[in-house]
Amino acid sequence: GAGVSQTPSNKVTEKGKYVELRCDPISGHTALYWYRQSLGQGPEFLIYFQGTGAADDSGLPNDRFFAVRPEGSVSTLKIQRTERGDSAVYLCASSPSRQGETQYFGPGTRLLVL
Amino acid sequence: DAKTTQPPSMDCAEGRAANLPCNHSTISGNEYVYWYRQIHSQGPQYIIHGLKNNETNEMASLIITEDRKSSTLILPHATLRDTAVYYCIVLRTGRRALTFGSGTRLQVQP
């Protein structure tokens, strides 16, 4: 079946602009995660949704970052007033909670802030 | 979650077994060992996980020492497509967020 999809695959923006990154999880997966991966490093947790609610947002770096999942499926990560340091690959993952913590990752959105 | 230590890089000849070590000396009794890998320009991929018993699936085997302070991921017959960064992650029961370290970059040589 279809895996996790993320759009756009690449996004170039200018410093100070607002961006939205979209994640379509695997159908039926109740848990959804966002991670950020800087060049040469491992992914870094940002936020986790169980259904529509953010169960853990401890990884969001500051209040410029916000994520929603209004209907419990698609999620959008929103970044306000982008900074050059926000440049990274943003990864989304989903999991069927009943199977524990196996997370299925999408290909990521590569964000470049000029 | 307990911290993990992995060698930064390893080489393996195609067709041979790749043995990737991980040290997690501060692991607690309720923490699982997970392995993911990340092929270049792709998202991480789950490989295997275990608590204290050795585990095997179609991708790999996981050997956990009796004291659980270290583990080894074994790819029995490495292929060029196994070239990737391999992450060993310790995760407490009930916790969701994966904490990735720097991983081991495995290069499978023809």
Interface residues (C-beta under 8 A of the other chain):
Chain A: V4 A31 Y33 Y35 Q41 G42 P43 E44 F45 Y48 A55 D56 S58 G59 L91 A93 G100 E101 T102 Q103 Y104 F105 G106 P107 G108
Chain B: Y32 Y34 S41 Q42 G43 P44 Q45 Y46 H49 V85 Y87 L91 R95 R96 A97 L98 T99 F100 G101 S102 G103
